Amino acid sequence: MTVLVDDPIWPAHGRLWSHLISDQSLDELHAFAAAQGVPARAFDRDHYDVPEESLTKLLAAGAVHVGGKELVRRLIASGLRVPARDRR
């Protein structure tokens, strides 16, 4: 099981956000997110958007910190990435 989180560099709603993904399965991702209190509404097709202040808790629970490029590379390699053309 590997759940990954990137740097909180994405601004929205007056705060910075990270992405939380699994490089194995969406079931694994949903279970991890639920156990950490990440709301279901934060899920966006292949990742969760999580606020900067959640990063410490997610890392303590076992998420692995990676850079944004590595996160995307691992998500694509997992086969779970939803392409931009399918996000409409």
Secondary structure, DSSP 8 states (H G I E B T S, - for coil): --EEE--S-EEETTEEEEEEEESS-HHHHHHHHHHTT--GGGB-SS-EEEEGGGHHHHHHTT-EE--HHHHHHHHHHHT----GGG--
